[in-house]
Amino acid sequence: MPYTVRKSKCKQSDGDSGSYTLSYTDKKGKKHTACHTSKKKAHGQIAAIEMEADEKEADTLMEAILEKILEIKDGDNN
C-alpha cells in the first residue's frame, strides 16, 4: 500500500494536536487518515499495518498447507 506522511497540523481523536498526517488507501479501497505527534510515530503505524498484513498472509498460507497435507493424508487412507 502506498503511504503518505505529511507535516501538517491535525487533531488526534483524543483532542490532542499533532503535526504529522498519515494517509493511505487499504486493499479494499477505503481511504484512511491518521494524525500523529511525530514522524516516527506515523512510520510506526505503517510498520504495524504492514505486520498485520503479513500475519494475515502467513495465516492464509498456513491454512492452504494444512489443507494440502490433509488431502494427501486422506489419499493415502483410500
N, C-alpha and C positions, 0 to 999 in steps of 0.2 A: 504494500500500500504506500502510496506517496504521502509523505507528511510535510507540513509546512510549519515552521516555528518562526513567529514574527515578534519583534519587540513592539508592543503597543499596550496602552493602558487598558485594563479589563477588570472585571469584578468576579470573584470566585463565588461559588454557590453559598458559602457561609457568610458572605458580605465583605470579606477582606479584599483589598485591592491587590491586583497582580500587575506584572509588567511584560509577560510573555504569553502569547496566544498560540496554542497548538491546534491546527486544523487538519482534518483528514476525512476521507470517504472510505467507509468499510466495504467489504466484499459484496455486501448486499446493496450498495449504492447509497446508503444513508450517510449524510454529512454530519460530522461532529466538530465541535469547537470546545476547547478547554482552556481555562485561564490558570497560569502558574506564576509563582513569585520569582522563579529563576529559570534560566535557560536549562540548567542541569536537571531541574525537576520535570521540565517539559520533555527532555530526552529520556528521563527515567520512565515516563508514561509510555513513550514509544517502545522502550525495551519491554515493559510489562505487556503491552498489546501484542508484540511480536512473540513473546514467550508463550502467551496464551494460545496464539495461533499455531505455534509449533507443537504444543501439547495436544491440541485437537487433532492435528495431522498424525502425530505419533499414535494416538488412541485409535484412529481410523485404520492406520496401517497394522496395528497390533490385532484389531478385530479381524481384518482380512486374512492375516497369517493364521490366526486360530481357526477360522472357518476352513481354510485350506487344509490344515492339519487334521481337523475332524473329518473332512471329506475323504482324505487319504486313509485315515484310520477306519472309517466305515467301509471303504472299498476293500480293505484287507479282510474284513469280517465276512464279506459276502462271497 
